[in-house]
Amino acid sequence: MNSSLTPFFKPQGVAILGASSKPNKLSYGILENLLKYNYQGGIYPVNPNAQEILGVKVYPELAQVPDPVDLAVIVLPVGMTLDTMQACAQRGIKAVIIITGGFREVGGEGAEIERKTLAFAREHGMRVIGPNCVGTMDMRSGLNTTFIKGMPPRGPIAFISQSGAVCGGVVDLILESEVGFSHFASLGNEMDVSDADMIAYFGDDPDVKVIAVYLEGVQNGARFVEEARRVSRIKPIVMLKAGRNNAGARAVSSHTGSLAGSYAAYQAVFSQTGVLEVETLAELFNVAWALGTQKLPEGKRVAIATNAGGAAALLADNLSANGAELAELSADTQTRLRSKLNPSAQVANPVDMLGGAEPADYLWCLEQMMRDENVDVLAPVLVPQALVDPLGVAQAWAQAAGQTDKTMLTCLMGERSVREARAFLNRTGVPVYQFPDQVGPVLRAMRAYGEYLRKPIYKPVEPKKADKNVVCTILKTNTGKAALGEFETRDLLEAYGIPNVPGGLAENAQQAVEIAEKVGFPVALKIVAEGVLHKSDAGGIILNLVDKVSVSAGFKQLLSRIRGQFPEASITGAMVEKMAPKGLEVIVGMRRDPTFGPMMMFGMGGTLVEQLKDISFRVAPLSAEDINEMVDSTIAGKLLKGVRGSALADIEAVQAVIIALSQLALDFPEIEEIEINPLVVYPQGQGALALDSRTVLRQA
């Protein structure tokens, strides 16, 4: 694998700039780790005031470091960064890790130094990890440029973290568990090398079976989507997103200087690209370890073997809550189980072998269940008892796992008495969990990944009509405006093939009557005025006017009311629109996310949209599958498909509107928001009509 990121994990030589002989300094810990874990490349501490550190020769300056050296680790004050980068460039080093903090995350001068450092790196073709990070590890090459105490055993998980402290905490947590990793990468501020870069690199590395990510904020949304979508087809990506609410977002900003985008946009992107989002740090590695060591389950039917009924009951509840179910063991399987187990054992699933269950009992039980066609997943549970040997049971589980291709997830409750058994299982590639409620979320994630792999390859959809010239003219005519009301937005929609309810703009009562006669009674009047965007809230709508007299009077009444309530509003007139037949009211809209771009919205529409919150999101450009999932995940989508005998609605018309609106947003980035509420959907084959709409424009 040829990549500009290879020297961060498999360098021929490493220079430590700012190496210190003091054991309490970070650079001392880095040098100690490079020496400790069998890294075979050159190790070159650089410090003008030292001769030797930890038995290694120290060089007074980088220019005197011998070949080969292709990675520099900078542990110097922030003010020395630019000079040090220049020395690296002169020495021909293209890969740099900046451990030092005090850059963008603190603002001011630090942010300016980071900007200049990035510009220098780009100019000289250099790649930089950090600043404000703890470095990298490669368990195969033995490279460890961190100052973290300890290094995990070799295994399938590559871990990417924007937080160095999280890396250190994870290493300390998993060292004794024997959960194996291929790489660690702490990215810090992501000045240059980003999460997307690292996902792409690990996606192409055959040593990596699964990628686990602690994410605070994405720098380049489009690149992230592209690489996550590509790599998820090759291997699973498991993601823990920090900053999911306002408090979390503020913490992220102060921690790494990241700009936290809308969490709804992140959720949409994860769903669209196959990224498996988890809720906790423990779940991140529980899921990653299972995906790295086990085959994906063929189905959701789980067989439990246990020595404790209570633990099995907890596991069964947790499985059900996460979409799995207990397998129905065949009569033949139950007969074979009964032939060798304790006569008092319960042989229907869960199989309760009682407290004295021996390793041989577990092995026999698992061997019978793995042969049952009704079983997709094996889930043995052990609660330690005085006469039970946990290590012996673990060995029986591992022996059984070696006899089947079926997924096996195990649970050893307890801590002290099962520590050795837990480490043994992980060493043999059999995932083991401490509590029954940790199994269900893992299986849910494994099933979700299998479902993603079965989806069609992503292919964006395009609208049947897209008249960009019309939209350009409308936007140019309205240059300087913060928002466009329904009158202007109707034309934007029509240009992309989205039908509006028949109507027109009237500047006086006589014009209102003429338009009403043209479109046909009854009609509605809607105020058109700058500064009045939500017409229903402002009392700017009159419905069901049935003749010329009521239209004329209603027009005058409407304008008088708005002038009285909003004297600052600039009133153009009123829209006169035909009263549309009743149908299902939905909302279709777009809000431009600062990280990922156009975020499409769909859900139940009308005046109660904010109260109902029946909304789902996807980020454009969309595939047909994206649109189907967005619609199907809402109550509105279920109503479109008909409930309790009601007619099937025109779902294709709704899909066409979503496609057109998303393309409009992609074509015109100056549109910050656009919304159709309501879009009235009629029975299948009868289409849909936009009854009201508005647009918010991006301001300079």
Buried (B, 14 or more C-beta within 10 A) or exposed (E): EEBBBBBBBBBEBBBBBBBBBEEEBBBBBBBBBBBEBEBEBBBBBBBEEBEEBBEBEBBEEBEEBEEEBBBBBBBBEBEBBBEBBEBBBEBEBBBBBBBBBBBBBBEEEBBEBBEEBBEBBEEBEBBBBBBBBBBBBBBEBBBBBBBBEBBBBEBBBBBBBBBBEBBBBBBEBBBEBBBBBBBBBBBBBBBBBBBBBBBBBBBBBEBBBBBBBBBBBBBBBEBBBBBBBBBBBEBBBBBBBBBBEEEBBEBBBEBBBBEBBBBBBBBBBBBBBBBBBBEEBBBBBBBBBBBBBBEBBBBBBBBBBBBBBEBBBBBBEBBEEBEBBBBBBBEEBBEBBEEEBBEEBBBEBBBBBBBEBBBEBBBBBBBBBBBBEBBBBBBBBBBBBEEBBBBBBBBBBBBBBEEBEBBBBBBBBBEEBBBEBBBBBBBBBBBBBBBBBBBBBBBBBBBBBBEBEEEEEBEBBEBEEBBEEBBEEBBEEBEEBBBBBBBBBBBBBBBBBBBBBBBBBBEBBEBBBBBBBEBEBBBBBBBBBBBBBEBEEBBBBBEEBEEBEBBBEBBEEBBEBBEEEBEEBEBBBBBBBBBBEEBBBBBBBBBBBEBBBBBBBBBBBBEEBEEBEBBBBBBBBBBBBBBBBBBBBBEBBEBBEEEEEEEEBBBEBBBBBBBBBBBBBBBBEEBBBBBBBBBBBBBBEBBBBBBBBBBBBEEE
